[in-house]
Amino acid sequence: MNPVELRVAIQRGLLDELGDAYDCTRVWSAWGYGTMGEDDFVPVLDRLEELIDAIVFHIADVAKAIEAEGRDGVAGSVHESAAPQEFAQTEVPQS
């Protein structure tokens, strides 16, 4: 799977799973003060590219750990790794 195909697959998965979910933009402790309003929530999909970037980073992180261990199983996180440049900020075709 090439970088664009990976990002498209992630995008489709997020769109299917998150749909019209909303993201709270304030800290959760604000609930206790009764000051939360509709303007404190935004559609999660407004952050679609940010979410795709984070998922790609973690996929690359696990792949590097697996490669470093020389086995096919899932390895632990490699804390100082970075996603391969070919996966970073690749344009995802609009559906």
C-alpha positions in Angstrom: 0.0 0.0 0.0 1.4 3.4 -1.0 1.2 6.5 1.2 -1.8 8.0 -0.6 -3.7 4.7 -0.4 -2.9 4.4 3.3 -4.2 7.9 4.0 -7.3 7.3 1.9 -8.1 4.1 3.8 -7.6 5.9 7.1 -9.8 8.8 6.0 -12.6 6.4 4.9 -12.4 4.5 8.2 -12.6 7.8 10.2 -15.5 9.1 8.1 -17.4 5.8 8.5 -16.8 5.5 12.3 -16.9 9.1 13.5 -19.6 10.4 11.2 -21.2 13.4 13.0 -19.3 13.0 16.3 -18.3 16.2 18.1 -15.1 17.1 19.9 -15.1 19.1 23.1 -12.6 22.0 22.8 -12.5 22.7 26.6 -11.0 20.8 29.4 -13.3 18.2 30.9 -13.2 19.9 34.3 -15.3 22.7 32.7 -18.3 20.5 32.9 -18.3 21.0 36.7 -18.8 24.8 36.3 -21.9 24.7 34.2 -20.4 27.0 31.6 -20.3 24.6 28.6 -22.2 25.6 25.6 -22.7 24.5 22.0 -19.8 26.7 20.8 -17.5 24.5 22.9 -17.9 21.6 20.5 -16.8 21.2 16.9 -17.2 18.3 14.5 -14.4 15.8 15.0 -14.0 15.6 11.2 -12.8 19.3 11.3 -9.6 17.8 12.6 -9.5 15.0 9.9 -6.0 15.7 8.6 -4.6 16.0 12.1 -6.1 12.7 13.0 -4.9 11.0 9.9 -1.3 12.3 10.5 -1.4 11.0 14.1 -2.6 7.5 12.9 0.0 7.4 10.2 2.7 8.3 12.7 1.7 5.5 15.0 1.4 2.9 12.2 5.0 3.9 11.2 6.1 3.7 14.8 4.8 0.2 15.2 6.2 -0.9 11.8 9.7 0.4 12.8 9.5 -1.5 16.1 8.5 -4.7 14.3 11.3 -4.2 11.8 13.8 -3.5 14.6 12.8 -6.7 16.4 13.0 -8.7 13.2 9.7 -10.5 13.7 6.1 -10.4 12.5 4.4 -9.7 15.8 3.3 -6.3 17.2 6.1 -4.7 19.1 6.1 -2.0 21.8 6.2 1.7 20.9 9.5 3.2 19.7 9.4 6.6 21.5 12.0 8.5 19.5 10.9 7.4 16.0 9.2 9.5 13.4 6.9 8.6 10.6 8.7 8.1 7.3 8.7 11.3 5.2 6.8 9.7 2.3 3.7 9.4 4.6 3.8 12.9 6.0 1.2 15.4 4.7 0.3 13.5 1.5 -2.7 14.9 -0.2 -5.8 12.7 0.2 -8.1 12.8 -2.8 -11.5 14.2 -2.0 -14.4 11.7 -2.4 
